[in-house]
Amino acid sequence: MTRSKKIVASLATERAPASLALHELANVGPATLGDFKVLGVRSVAQLARRNPWQLYESLCRLTHARHDPCCIDVFLAAVHQARTGEARDWWSFTAQRKLDLAANPSLAPTAVRREAAPVTRSAGASRSRQSRATP
């Protein structure tokens, strides 16, 4: 495939972030949509203006629970796609999250600094079925 055909194919499969709805983002499923609702995020444009670390901190505060750190990775991936249009798997942000936390421990959400156990949920699980897990 020639370079120009690759570019055309790439443009055909990617949409501008503003034209997407939240549920169309690559890593956003029902649980994350619920989190965005709790956080007051209603559009991709709003999400693009948010800080993923602050989203996680707010989610933990508003739900009175420490959520699994992988939620940060999902928020990092969703905000990245909202800002750039590039969809990447959430787990591709895990190593960067760990490096960022090691370099700047103040990024750790308050609940993490207090050594609280995270709340985890399986895909499709409701908030009433959340369980505690070790970090």
A tleap script that builds the chain and sets N, CA, C and O, in Angstrom:
source leaprc.protein.ff14SB
mol = sequence {
  NMET THR ARG SER LYS LYS ILE VAL ALA SER
  LEU ALA THR GLU ARG ALA PRO ALA SER LEU
  ALA LEU HIE GLU LEU ALA ASN VAL GLY PRO
  ALA THR LEU GLY ASP PHE LYS VAL LEU GLY
  VAL ARG SER VAL ALA GLN LEU ALA ARG ARG
  ASN PRO TRP GLN LEU TYR GLU SER LEU CYS
  ARG LEU THR HIE ALA ARG HIE ASP PRO CYS
  CYS ILE ASP VAL PHE LEU ALA ALA VAL HIE
  GLN ALA ARG THR GLY GLU ALA ARG ASP TRP
  TRP SER PHE THR ALA GLN ARG LYS LEU ASP
  LEU ALA ALA ASN PRO SER LEU ALA PRO THR
  ALA VAL ARG ARG GLU ALA ALA PRO VAL THR
  ARG SER ALA GLY ALA SER ARG SER ARG GLN
  SER ARG ALA THR CPRO
}
set mol.1.N position { 0.856 -1.179 0.000 }
set mol.1.CA position { 0.000 0.000 0.000 }
set mol.1.C position { 0.900 1.240 0.000 }
set mol.1.O position { 1.858 1.319 0.770 }
set mol.2.N position { 0.590 2.190 -0.856 }
set mol.2.CA position { 1.390 3.403 -0.925 }
set mol.2.C position { 1.126 4.273 0.297 }
set mol.2.O position { 0.133 4.108 1.006 }
set mol.3.N position { 2.043 5.198 0.518 }
set mol.3.CA position { 1.927 6.084 1.675 }
set mol.3.C position { 0.628 6.885 1.632 }
set mol.3.O position { -0.037 7.032 2.658 }
set mol.4.N position { 0.265 7.394 0.481 }
set mol.4.CA position { -0.955 8.200 0.379 }
set mol.4.C position { -2.202 7.361 0.662 }
set mol.4.O position { -3.149 7.848 1.278 }
set mol.5.N position { -2.206 6.096 0.213 }
set mol.5.CA position { -3.351 5.232 0.502 }
set mol.5.C position { -3.445 4.933 1.992 }
set mol.5.O position { -4.545 4.845 2.538 }
set mol.6.N position { -2.284 4.772 2.663 }
set mol.6.CA position { -2.281 4.538 4.107 }
set mol.6.C position { -2.869 5.736 4.847 }
set mol.6.O position { -3.644 5.580 5.790 }
set mol.7.N position { -2.492 6.923 4.407 }
set mol.7.CA position { -3.007 8.137 5.040 }
set mol.7.C position { -4.513 8.238 4.848 }
set mol.7.O position { -5.237 8.538 5.798 }
set mol.8.N position { -4.990 7.996 3.647 }
set mol.8.CA position { -6.430 8.047 3.373 }
set mol.8.C position { -7.164 7.004 4.210 }
set mol.8.O position { -8.216 7.298 4.778 }
set mol.9.N position { -6.625 5.792 4.294 }
set mol.9.CA position { -7.251 4.737 5.097 }
set mol.9.C position { -7.282 5.126 6.565 }
set mol.9.O position { -8.272 4.890 7.258 }
set mol.10.N position { -6.200 5.722 7.034 }
set mol.10.CA position { -6.139 6.151 8.428 }
set mol.10.C position { -7.181 7.228 8.711 }
set mol.10.O position { -7.870 7.182 9.730 }
set mol.11.N position { -7.293 8.183 7.818 }
set mol.11.CA position { -8.271 9.256 8.006 }
set mol.11.C position { -9.697 8.728 7.951 }
set mol.11.O position { -10.576 9.247 8.637 }
set mol.12.N position { -9.929 7.721 7.158 }
set mol.12.CA position { -11.270 7.159 7.030 }
set mol.12.C position { -11.697 6.426 8.295 }
set mol.12.O position { -12.885 6.372 8.613 }
set mol.13.N position { -10.725 5.860 9.021 }
set mol.13.CA position { -11.084 5.089 10.217 }
set mol.13.C position { -11.057 5.923 11.488 }
set mol.13.O position { -11.625 5.510 12.499 }
set mol.14.N position { -10.415 7.083 11.467 }
set mol.14.CA position { -10.382 7.945 12.645 }
set mol.14.C position { -11.366 9.089 12.461 }
set mol.14.O position { -11.504 9.651 11.375 }
set mol.15.N position { -12.045 9.416 13.554 }
set mol.15.CA position { -12.945 10.563 13.530 }
set mol.15.C position { -12.379 11.625 14.452 }
set mol.15.O position { -11.675 11.321 15.416 }
set mol.16.N position { -12.688 12.847 14.151 }
set mol.16.CA position { -12.252 13.928 15.030 }
set mol.16.C position { -12.851 13.705 16.409 }
set mol.16.O position { -14.019 13.328 16.509 }
set mol.17.N position { -12.085 13.927 17.481 }
set mol.17.CA position { -12.591 13.674 18.826 }
set mol.17.C position { -13.919 14.369 19.124 }
set mol.17.O position { -14.788 13.783 19.769 }
set mol.18.N position { -14.087 15.597 18.668 }
set mol.18.CA position { -15.311 16.338 18.981 }
set mol.18.C position { -16.547 15.697 18.365 }
set mol.18.O position { -17.658 15.903 18.853 }
set mol.19.N position { -16.366 14.925 17.300 }
set mol.19.CA position { -17.526 14.312 16.653 }
set mol.19.C position { -17.956 13.014 17.333 }
set mol.19.O position { -18.998 12.455 16.994 }
set mol.20.N position { -17.167 12.533 18.285 }
set mol.20.CA position { -17.498 11.299 18.993 }
set mol.20.C position { -18.379 11.576 20.206 }
set mol.20.O position { -18.320 12.650 20.804 }
set mol.21.N position { -19.187 10.598 20.552 }
set mol.21.CA position { -19.907 10.627 21.827 }
set mol.21.C position { -19.053 9.865 22.833 }
set mol.21.O position { -18.219 9.048 22.441 }
set mol.22.N position { -19.249 10.120 24.117 }
set mol.22.CA position { -18.453 9.448 25.146 }
set mol.22.C position { -18.471 7.931 24.992 }
set mol.22.O position { -17.438 7.276 25.133 }
set mol.23.N position { -19.647 7.373 24.704 }
set mol.23.CA position { -19.744 5.913 24.613 }
set mol.23.C position { -19.012 5.345 23.400 }
set mol.23.O position { -18.818 4.132 23.308 }
set mol.24.N position { -18.604 6.209 22.468 }
set mol.24.CA position { -17.867 5.760 21.288 }
set mol.24.C position { -16.355 5.725 21.506 }
set mol.24.O position { -15.623 5.211 20.660 }
set mol.25.N position { -15.882 6.261 22.622 }
set mol.25.CA position { -14.449 6.221 22.896 }
set mol.25.C position { -14.020 4.777 23.132 }
set mol.25.O position { -14.784 3.974 23.667 }
set mol.26.N position { -12.815 4.460 22.736 }
set mol.26.CA position { -12.339 3.072 22.704 }
set mol.26.C position { -12.413 2.344 24.041 }
set mol.26.O position { -12.746 1.160 24.060 }
set mol.27.N position { -12.121 2.989 25.134 }
set mol.27.CA position { -12.026 2.308 26.425 }
set mol.27.C position { -13.193 2.620 27.350 }
set mol.27.O position { -13.129 2.345 28.548 }
set mol.28.N position { -14.241 3.184 26.808 }
set mol.28.CA position { -15.372 3.610 27.636 }
set mol.28.C position { -16.530 2.642 27.472 }
set mol.28.O position { -17.139 2.544 26.407 }
set mol.29.N position { -16.818 1.931 28.550 }
set mol.29.CA position { -17.952 1.019 28.601 }
set mol.29.C position { -18.963 1.528 29.607 }
set mol.29.O position { -18.865 2.671 30.054 }
set mol.30.N position { -19.924 0.709 29.971 }
set mol.30.CA position { -20.977 1.134 30.897 }
set mol.30.C position { -20.454 1.624 32.248 }
set mol.30.O position { -20.962 2.612 32.780 }
set mol.31.N position { -19.456 0.956 32.806 }
set mol.31.CA position { -18.937 1.366 34.119 }
set mol.31.C position { -18.285 2.743 34.037 }
set mol.31.O position { -18.508 3.590 34.902 }
set mol.32.N position { -17.486 2.968 33.008 }
set mol.32.CA position { -16.818 4.258 32.859 }
set mol.32.C position { -17.822 5.355 32.524 }
set mol.32.O position { -17.674 6.486 32.987 }
set mol.33.N position { -18.832 5.040 31.733 }
set mol.33.CA position { -19.898 6.025 31.482 }
set mol.33.C position { -20.565 6.422 32.791 }
set mol.33.O position { -20.868 7.596 33.005 }
set mol.34.N position { -20.795 5.445 33.671 }
set mol.34.CA position { -21.361 5.740 34.985 }
set mol.34.C position { -20.440 6.632 35.798 }
set mol.34.O position { -20.897 7.552 36.476 }
set mol.35.N position { -19.139 6.361 35.730 }
set mol.35.CA position { -18.169 7.208 36.434 }
set mol.35.C position { -18.209 8.628 35.879 }
set mol.35.O position { -18.198 9.592 36.645 }
set mol.36.N position { -18.254 8.765 34.561 }
set mol.36.CA position { -18.312 10.095 33.959 }
set mol.36.C position { -19.575 10.837 34.397 }
set mol.36.O position { -19.540 12.048 34.613 }
set mol.37.N position { -20.682 10.118 34.526 }
set mol.37.CA position { -21.922 10.749 34.981 }
set mol.37.C position { -21.742 11.289 36.396 }
set mol.37.O position { -22.125 12.423 36.685 }
set mol.38.N position { -21.158 10.479 37.278 }
set mol.38.CA position { -20.890 10.910 38.656 }
set mol.38.C position { -19.986 12.143 38.657 }
set mol.38.O position { -20.157 13.046 39.476 }
set mol.39.N position { -19.031 12.173 37.739 }
set mol.39.CA position { -18.054 13.260 37.664 }
set mol.39.C position { -18.568 14.486 36.908 }
set mol.39.O position { -17.890 15.513 36.867 }
set mol.40.N position { -19.750 14.390 36.315 }
set mol.40.CA position { -20.314 15.520 35.582 }
set mol.40.C position { -19.734 15.713 34.195 }
set mol.40.O position { -19.870 16.789 33.613 }
set mol.41.N position { -19.091 14.691 33.657 }
set mol.41.CA position { -18.534 14.762 32.300 }
set mol.41.C position { -19.614 14.293 31.337 }
set mol.41.O position { -20.038 13.139 31.389 }
set mol.42.N position { -20.058 15.184 30.462 }
set mol.42.CA position { -21.172 14.876 29.565 }
set mol.42.C position { -20.791 14.797 28.091 }
set mol.42.O position { -21.589 14.359 27.262 }
set mol.43.N position { -19.569 15.222 27.762 }
set mol.43.CA position { -19.178 15.228 26.347 }
set mol.43.C position { -17.682 14.977 26.209 }
set mol.43.O position { -16.922 15.113 27.168 }
set mol.44.N position { -17.280 14.611 25.007 }
set mol.44.CA position { -15.863 14.407 24.719 }
set mol.44.C position { -15.113 15.729 24.863 }
set mol.44.O position { -13.975 15.747 25.332 }
set mol.45.N position { -15.735 16.826 24.469 }
set mol.45.CA position { -15.097 18.139 24.612 }
set mol.45.C position { -14.828 18.455 26.083 }
set mol.45.O position { -13.763 18.974 26.418 }
set mol.46.N position { -15.787 18.146 26.964 }
set mol.46.CA position { -15.565 18.352 28.400 }
set mol.46.C position { -14.444 17.452 28.898 }
set mol.46.O position { -13.583 17.890 29.661 }
set mol.47.N position { -14.454 16.205 28.471 }
set mol.47.CA position { -13.436 15.250 28.901 }
set mol.47.C position { -12.042 15.723 28.494 }
set mol.47.O position { -11.091 15.579 29.262 }
set mol.48.N position { -11.914 16.281 27.302 }
set mol.48.CA position { -10.616 16.743 26.803 }
set mol.48.C position { -10.022 17.838 27.686 }
set mol.48.O position { -8.804 18.010 27.725 }
set mol.49.N position { -10.865 18.568 28.385 }
set mol.49.CA position { -10.397 19.655 29.253 }
set mol.49.C position { -10.084 19.195 30.673 }
set mol.49.O position { -9.612 19.986 31.490 }
set mol.50.N position { -10.341 17.928 30.974 }
set mol.50.CA position { -10.163 17.428 32.339 }
set mol.50.C position { -8.796 16.780 32.526 }
set mol.50.O position { -8.150 16.357 31.567 }
set mol.51.N position { -8.375 16.714 33.783 }
set mol.51.CA position { -7.127 16.069 34.170 }
set mol.51.C position { -7.455 14.658 34.644 }
set mol.51.O position { -8.244 14.504 35.577 }
set mol.52.N position { -6.879 13.624 34.035 }
set mol.52.CA position { -7.221 12.245 34.416 }
set mol.52.C position { -6.956 11.933 35.885 }
set mol.52.O position { -7.719 11.201 36.516 }
set mol.53.N position { -5.875 12.489 36.428 }
set mol.53.CA position { -5.547 12.255 37.839 }
set mol.53.C position { -6.602 12.883 38.745 }
set mol.53.O position { -6.995 12.292 39.751 }
set mol.54.N position { -7.057 14.077 38.388 }
set mol.54.CA position { -8.096 14.742 39.182 }
set mol.54.C position { -9.439 14.043 39.026 }
set mol.54.O position { -10.227 14.005 39.971 }
set mol.55.N position { -9.711 13.487 37.845 }
set mol.55.CA position { -10.940 12.711 37.670 }
set mol.55.C position { -10.966 11.540 38.647 }
set mol.55.O position { -11.982 11.285 39.294 }
set mol.56.N position { -9.848 10.832 38.753 }
set mol.56.CA position { -9.768 9.681 39.657 }
set mol.56.C position { -9.928 10.119 41.114 }
set mol.56.O position { -10.672 9.506 41.878 }
set mol.57.N position { -9.229 11.174 41.483 }
set mol.57.CA position { -9.331 11.699 42.856 }
set mol.57.C position { -10.781 12.066 43.170 }
set mol.57.O position { -11.294 11.724 44.235 }
set mol.58.N position { -11.432 12.754 42.250 }
set mol.58.CA position { -12.834 13.153 42.456 }
set mol.58.C position { -13.755 11.945 42.538 }
set mol.58.O position { -14.669 11.918 43.362 }
set mol.59.N position { -13.525 10.949 41.694 }
set mol.59.CA position { -14.354 9.742 41.724 }
set mol.59.C position { -14.245 9.050 43.083 }
set mol.59.O position { -15.253 8.645 43.661 }
set mol.60.N position { -13.026 8.919 43.585 }
set mol.60.CA position { -12.834 8.289 44.897 }
set mol.60.C position { -13.527 9.099 45.991 }
set mol.60.O position { -14.159 8.535 46.884 }
set mol.61.N position { -13.405 10.417 45.917 }
set mol.61.CA position { -14.018 11.282 46.932 }
set mol.61.C position { -15.546 11.224 46.856 }
set mol.61.O position { -16.212 11.094 47.883 }
set mol.62.N position { -16.092 11.317 45.668 }
set mol.62.CA position { -17.547 11.354 45.509 }
set mol.62.C position { -18.223 10.027 45.835 }
set mol.62.O position { -19.371 10.008 46.281 }
set mol.63.N position { -17.523 8.925 45.616 }
set mol.63.CA position { -18.105 7.607 45.889 }
set mol.63.C position { -17.673 7.056 47.246 }
set mol.63.O position { -18.090 5.968 47.645 }
set mol.64.N position { -16.841 7.812 47.946 }
set mol.64.CA position { -16.351 7.404 49.274 }
set mol.64.C position { -15.650 6.056 49.226 }
set mol.64.O position { -15.799 5.237 50.133 }
set mol.65.N position { -14.883 5.828 48.159 }
set mol.65.CA position { -14.183 4.555 47.991 }
set mol.65.C position { -12.937 4.775 47.140 }
set mol.65.O position { -12.899 5.665 46.290 }
set mol.66.N position { -11.933 3.960 47.378 }
set mol.66.CA position { -10.757 3.980 46.521 }
set mol.66.C position { -10.986 2.975 45.400 }
set mol.66.O position { -11.175 1.785 45.654 }
set mol.67.N position { -10.970 3.448 44.180 }
set mol.67.CA position { -11.183 2.584 43.020 }
set mol.67.C position { -9.855 2.002 42.551 }
set mol.67.O position { -8.785 2.534 42.849 }
set mol.68.N position { -9.945 0.917 41.824 }
set mol.68.CA position { -8.764 0.247 41.298 }
set mol.68.C position { -7.911 1.254 40.519 }
set mol.68.O position { -8.451 2.045 39.746 }
set mol.69.N position { -6.583 1.234 40.712 }
set mol.69.CA position { -5.715 2.166 39.984 }
set mol.69.C position { -5.827 2.052 38.462 }
set mol.69.O position { -5.466 2.987 37.748 }
set mol.70.N position { -6.315 0.935 37.966 }
set mol.70.CA position { -6.507 0.805 36.514 }
set mol.70.C position { -7.526 1.819 35.997 }
set mol.70.O position { -7.538 2.136 34.807 }
set mol.71.N position { -8.378 2.328 36.883 }
set mol.71.CA position { -9.309 3.395 36.482 }
set mol.71.C position { -8.533 4.618 36.005 }
set mol.71.O position { -8.958 5.311 35.080 }
set mol.72.N position { -7.382 4.880 36.647 }
set mol.72.CA position { -6.548 6.000 36.197 }
set mol.72.C position { -6.105 5.748 34.759 }
set mol.72.O position { -6.126 6.655 33.927 }
set mol.73.N position { -5.704 4.510 34.474 }
set mol.73.CA position { -5.268 4.175 33.114 }
set mol.73.C position { -6.395 4.387 32.104 }
set mol.73.O position { -6.167 4.893 31.006 }
set mol.74.N position { -7.605 3.998 32.483 }
set mol.74.CA position { -8.767 4.193 31.604 }
set mol.74.C position { -9.001 5.683 31.391 }
set mol.74.O position { -9.251 6.117 30.267 }
set mol.75.N position { -8.920 6.475 32.472 }
set mol.75.CA position { -9.102 7.921 32.337 }
set mol.75.C position { -7.984 8.529 31.488 }
set mol.75.O position { -8.246 9.400 30.658 }
set mol.76.N position { -6.739 8.080 31.686 }
set mol.76.CA position { -5.630 8.566 30.855 }
set mol.76.C position { -5.887 8.267 29.378 }
set mol.76.O position { -5.677 9.126 28.522 }
set mol.77.N position { -6.340 7.050 29.084 }
set mol.77.CA position { -6.608 6.655 27.696 }
set mol.77.C position { -7.762 7.457 27.103 }
set mol.77.O position { -7.686 7.912 25.961 }
set mol.78.N position { -8.826 7.629 27.878 }
set mol.78.CA position { -10.003 8.351 27.373 }
set mol.78.C position { -9.684 9.824 27.130 }
set mol.78.O position { -10.080 10.385 26.109 }
set mol.79.N position { -8.972 10.447 28.062 }
set mol.79.CA position { -8.603 11.856 27.885 }
set mol.79.C position { -7.644 11.994 26.704 }
set mol.79.O position { -7.755 12.937 25.921 }
set mol.80.N position { -6.710 11.066 26.575 }
set mol.80.CA position { -5.785 11.096 25.437 }
set mol.80.C position { -6.560 11.047 24.117 }
set mol.80.O position { -6.287 11.830 23.207 }
set mol.81.N position { -7.522 10.133 24.012 }
set mol.81.CA position { -8.305 10.033 22.781 }
set mol.81.C position { -9.155 11.281 22.578 }
set mol.81.O position { -9.302 11.754 21.451 }
set mol.82.N position { -9.715 11.814 23.657 }
set mol.82.CA position { -10.539 13.022 23.538 }
set mol.82.C position { -9.716 14.206 23.038 }
set mol.82.O position { -10.227 15.058 22.311 }
set mol.83.N position { -8.456 14.258 23.422 }
set mol.83.CA position { -7.594 15.376 23.017 }
set mol.83.C position { -6.967 15.188 21.643 }
set mol.83.O position { -6.797 16.151 20.895 }
set mol.84.N position { -6.623 13.938 21.311 }
set mol.84.CA position { -5.826 13.712 20.094 }
set mol.84.C position { -6.546 12.943 18.997 }
set mol.84.O position { -6.145 13.006 17.835 }
set mol.85.N position { -7.594 12.225 19.348 }
set mol.85.CA position { -8.262 11.360 18.386 }
set mol.85.C position { -7.630 9.986 18.283 }
set mol.85.O position { -8.181 9.099 17.632 }
set mol.86.N position { -6.473 9.796 18.920 }
set mol.86.CA position { -5.778 8.509 18.875 }
set mol.86.C position { -6.330 7.584 19.960 }
set mol.86.O position { -6.256 7.894 21.149 }
set mol.87.N position { -6.878 6.455 19.539 }
set mol.87.CA position { -7.386 5.454 20.477 }
set mol.87.C position { -6.270 4.470 20.790 }
set mol.87.O position { -5.725 3.822 19.896 }
set mol.88.N position { -5.937 4.367 22.075 }
set mol.88.CA position { -4.937 3.398 22.532 }
set mol.88.C position { -5.560 2.573 23.644 }
set mol.88.O position { -6.401 3.071 24.392 }
set mol.89.N position { -5.154 1.313 23.759 }
set mol.89.CA position { -5.653 0.462 24.835 }
set mol.89.C position { -5.287 1.068 26.184 }
set mol.89.O position { -4.203 1.627 26.348 }
set mol.90.N position { -6.204 0.952 27.154 }
set mol.90.CA position { -5.967 1.563 28.464 }
set mol.90.C position { -4.705 1.020 29.112 }
set mol.90.O position { -4.004 1.759 29.804 }
set mol.91.N position { -4.400 -0.253 28.903 }
set mol.91.CA position { -3.239 -0.833 29.574 }
set mol.91.C position { -1.928 -0.312 29.013 }
set mol.91.O position { -0.874 -0.520 29.616 }
set mol.92.N position { -1.973 0.357 27.877 }
set mol.92.CA position { -0.744 0.959 27.357 }
set mol.92.C position { -0.335 2.178 28.181 }
set mol.92.O position { 0.764 2.703 28.002 }
set mol.93.N position { -1.202 2.632 29.077 }
set mol.93.CA position { -0.902 3.765 29.949 }
set mol.93.C position { -0.416 3.329 31.331 }
set mol.93.O position { -0.005 4.174 32.126 }
set mol.94.N position { -0.454 2.039 31.631 }
set mol.94.CA position { -0.099 1.550 32.966 }
set mol.94.C position { 1.351 1.864 33.330 }
set mol.94.O position { 1.616 2.380 34.416 }
set mol.95.N position { 2.276 1.564 32.446 }
set mol.95.CA position { 3.694 1.814 32.738 }
set mol.95.C position { 3.941 3.300 32.966 }
set mol.95.O position { 4.689 3.677 33.868 }
set mol.96.N position { 3.312 4.144 32.147 }
set mol.96.CA position { 3.494 5.585 32.314 }
set mol.96.C position { 2.914 6.057 33.647 }
set mol.96.O position { 3.513 6.899 34.317 }
set mol.97.N position { 1.746 5.519 34.040 }
set mol.97.CA position { 1.154 5.882 35.340 }
set mol.97.C position { 2.126 5.558 36.467 }
set mol.97.O position { 2.337 6.370 37.368 }
set mol.98.N position { 2.716 4.367 36.410 }
set mol.98.CA position { 3.643 3.949 37.464 }
set mol.98.C position { 4.895 4.821 37.486 }
set mol.98.O position { 5.386 5.170 38.559 }
set mol.99.N position { 5.414 5.175 36.317 }
set mol.99.CA position { 6.570 6.069 36.251 }
set mol.99.C position { 6.223 7.448 36.799 }
set mol.99.O position { 6.997 8.032 37.558 }
set mol.100.N position { 5.061 7.966 36.414 }
set mol.100.CA position { 4.629 9.278 36.895 }
set mol.100.C position { 4.486 9.290 38.413 }
set mol.100.O position { 4.900 10.246 39.069 }
set mol.101.N position { 3.900 8.230 38.976 }
set mol.101.CA position { 3.729 8.148 40.429 }
set mol.101.C position { 5.070 8.030 41.142 }
set mol.101.O position { 5.258 8.624 42.203 }
set mol.102.N position { 6.001 7.274 40.575 }
set mol.102.CA position { 7.323 7.134 41.183 }
set mol.102.C position { 8.069 8.471 41.170 }
set mol.102.O position { 8.761 8.811 42.129 }
set mol.103.N position { 7.924 9.220 40.084 }
set mol.103.CA position { 8.600 10.504 39.950 }
set mol.103.C position { 7.929 11.603 40.760 }
set mol.103.O position { 8.587 12.547 41.199 }
set mol.104.N position { 6.624 11.482 40.958 }
set mol.104.CA position { 5.868 12.531 41.642 }
set mol.104.C position { 4.807 11.900 42.541 }
set mol.104.O position { 3.647 11.804 42.140 }
set mol.105.N position { 5.181 11.466 43.755 }
set mol.105.CA position { 4.223 10.797 44.647 }
set mol.105.C position { 3.000 11.647 44.995 }
set mol.105.O position { 1.969 11.108 45.397 }
set mol.106.N position { 3.105 12.964 44.845 }
set mol.106.CA position { 1.940 13.803 45.154 }
set mol.106.C position { 0.809 13.598 44.151 }
set mol.106.O position { -0.320 14.018 44.401 }
set mol.107.N position { 1.101 12.952 43.010 }
set mol.107.CA position { 0.032 12.616 42.064 }
set mol.107.C position { -0.902 11.556 42.626 }
set mol.107.O position { -2.064 11.467 42.228 }
set mol.108.N position { -0.390 10.753 43.554 }
set mol.108.CA position { -1.208 9.678 44.122 }
set mol.108.C position { -2.436 10.285 44.774 }
set mol.108.O position { -2.324 11.217 45.570 }
set mol.109.N position { -3.594 9.768 44.443 }
set mol.109.CA position { -4.816 10.282 45.057 }
set mol.109.C position { -4.762 10.163 46.574 }
set mol.109.O position { -4.091 9.284 47.114 }
set mol.110.N position { -5.464 11.043 47.244 }
set mol.110.CA position { -5.494 11.075 48.700 }
set mol.110.C position { -5.785 9.701 49.276 }
set mol.110.O position { -5.131 9.291 50.235 }
set mol.111.N position { -6.741 8.986 48.721 }
set mol.111.CA position { -7.101 7.661 49.234 }
set mol.111.C position { -5.923 6.702 49.142 }
set mol.111.O position { -5.758 5.845 50.010 }
set mol.112.N position { -5.106 6.831 48.109 }
set mol.112.CA position { -3.935 5.968 47.958 }
set mol.112.C position { -2.906 6.322 49.013 }
set mol.112.O position { -2.304 5.435 49.617 }
set mol.113.N position { -2.700 7.606 49.239 }
set mol.113.CA position { -1.719 8.037 50.230 }
set mol.113.C position { -2.115 7.585 51.624 }
set mol.113.O position { -1.255 7.430 52.492 }
set mol.114.N position { -3.401 7.372 51.852 }
set mol.114.CA position { -3.876 6.907 53.156 }
set mol.114.C position { -3.876 5.387 53.267 }
set mol.114.O position { -4.309 4.838 54.280 }
set mol.115.N position { -3.387 4.702 52.222 }
set mol.115.CA position { -3.294 3.236 52.234 }
set mol.115.C position { -4.648 2.534 52.269 }
set mol.115.O position { -4.749 1.433 52.809 }
set mol.116.N position { -5.661 3.130 51.721 }
set mol.116.CA position { -6.979 2.482 51.660 }
set mol.116.C position { -6.942 1.361 50.630 }
set mol.116.O position { -6.196 1.427 49.652 }
set mol.117.N position { -7.745 0.338 50.854 }
set mol.117.CA position { -7.852 -0.757 49.885 }
set mol.117.C position { -8.711 -0.297 48.713 }
set mol.117.O position { -9.706 0.397 48.921 }
set mol.118.N position { -8.347 -0.669 47.486 }
set mol.118.CA position { -9.122 -0.217 46.330 }
set mol.118.C position { -10.443 -0.962 46.177 }
set mol.118.O position { -10.594 -2.101 46.619 }
set mol.119.N position { -11.378 -0.294 45.549 }
set mol.119.CA position { -12.634 -0.927 45.168 }
set mol.119.C position { -12.442 -1.434 43.755 }
set mol.119.O position { -11.964 -0.700 42.890 }
set mol.120.N position { -12.807 -2.672 43.515 }
set mol.120.CA position { -12.710 -3.215 42.161 }
set mol.120.C position { -14.085 -3.651 41.717 }
set mol.120.O position { -14.962 -3.926 42.536 }
set mol.121.N position { -14.262 -3.712 40.425 }
set mol.121.CA position { -15.523 -4.231 39.896 }
set mol.121.C position { -15.219 -4.917 38.587 }
set mol.121.O position { -14.378 -4.472 37.806 }
set mol.122.N position { -15.907 -5.988 38.367 }
set mol.122.CA position { -15.725 -6.694 37.105 }
set mol.122.C position { -16.532 -5.984 36.035 }
set mol.122.O position { -17.425 -5.193 36.337 }
set mol.123.N position { -16.215 -6.267 34.805 }
set mol.123.CA position { -16.943 -5.646 33.698 }
set mol.123.C position { -18.429 -5.934 33.837 }
set mol.123.O position { -18.834 -7.083 34.009 }
set mol.124.N position { -19.222 -4.904 33.765 }
set mol.124.CA position { -20.668 -5.066 33.831 }
set mol.124.C position { -21.215 -5.168 35.245 }
set mol.124.O position { -22.428 -5.262 35.431 }
set mol.125.N position { -20.341 -5.151 36.247 }
set mol.125.CA position { -20.826 -5.263 37.626 }
set mol.125.C position { -21.437 -3.943 38.067 }
set mol.125.O position { -20.989 -2.872 37.660 }
set mol.126.N position { -22.437 -4.029 38.880 }
set mol.126.CA position { -23.049 -2.811 39.401 }
set mol.126.C position { -22.270 -2.361 40.620 }
set mol.126.O position { -21.505 -3.136 41.194 }
set mol.127.N position { -22.459 -1.125 41.015 }
set mol.127.CA position { -21.762 -0.593 42.180 }
set mol.127.C position { -22.125 -1.356 43.442 }
set mol.127.O position { -21.315 -1.415 44.367 }
set mol.128.N position { -23.305 -1.940 43.512 }
set mol.128.CA position { -23.707 -2.665 44.710 }
set mol.128.C position { -22.955 -3.980 44.859 }
set mol.128.O position { -22.967 -4.583 45.932 }
set mol.129.N position { -22.295 -4.435 43.779 }
set mol.129.CA position { -21.567 -5.699 43.833 }
set mol.129.C position { -20.066 -5.483 43.897 }
set mol.129.O position { -19.301 -6.396 43.589 }
set mol.130.N position { -19.626 -4.286 44.292 }
set mol.130.CA position { -18.204 -4.018 44.367 }
set mol.130.C position { -17.587 -4.827 45.496 }
set mol.130.O position { -18.235 -5.120 46.501 }
set mol.131.N position { -16.338 -5.176 45.314 }
set mol.131.CA position { -15.630 -5.924 46.344 }
set mol.131.C position { -14.311 -5.246 46.646 }
set mol.131.O position { -13.818 -4.441 45.856 }
set mol.132.N position { -13.755 -5.568 47.772 }
set mol.132.CA position { -12.459 -5.030 48.167 }
set mol.132.C position { -11.367 -5.950 47.650 }
set mol.132.O position { -11.522 -7.171 47.623 }
set mol.133.N position { -10.272 -5.349 47.246 }
set mol.133.CA position { -9.129 -6.125 46.794 }
set mol.133.C position { -7.866 -5.499 47.356 }
set mol.133.O position { -7.867 -4.323 47.722 }
set mol.134.N position { -6.820 -6.245 47.428 }
set mol.134.CA position { -5.563 -5.706 47.912 }
set mol.134.C position { -4.866 -4.967 46.794 }
set mol.134.O position { -5.011 -5.329 45.626 }
set mol.135.N position { -4.099 -3.920 47.137 }
set mol.135.CA position { -3.428 -3.132 46.094 }
set mol.135.C position { -2.393 -3.889 45.323 }
set mol.135.O position { -1.764 -3.332 44.423 }
savepdb mol mol.pdb
quit
